[in-house]
């Protein structure tokens, strides 16, 4: 189980990313439309003045149940070992155990 402080930090980053998403997107579109280099630098400075934690690359996908940051399946939002346990207990409809 991940520490609660780490999970709360991730939630805070997600809120910041959602808050600044449209601003960041519009600034990036402006950079692509402007042709002069000095104007691009000005827009880039505005982009850099946004909070670092508002960048989408700062987000980490975590397991819904345990908060584990690695081996996550996007379709289920679960880490690998939790997914395996749930499939064995028949808690995920449509998922079957492999056998050969």
C-alpha angles and dihedrals in degrees: 000000000000120000114269092233091058092049091049090049089054091050090051091051091050092053091049092049091052092047095053098033097102094043092051092047094050092048091051091050090051091052091054093048099046117085104191117086096220092056090049089054091051092051090045089054089054089050091051092049090066116097114277093229090059091072114104092225089067091065119098123202109232136187112269094224106032105020092234110163099207137067095020124167111217095207093060104022089229135118119249100258094046089048090051093050092049092050091051090052091048093240095132113068114224096015115113135188116252118244132172 
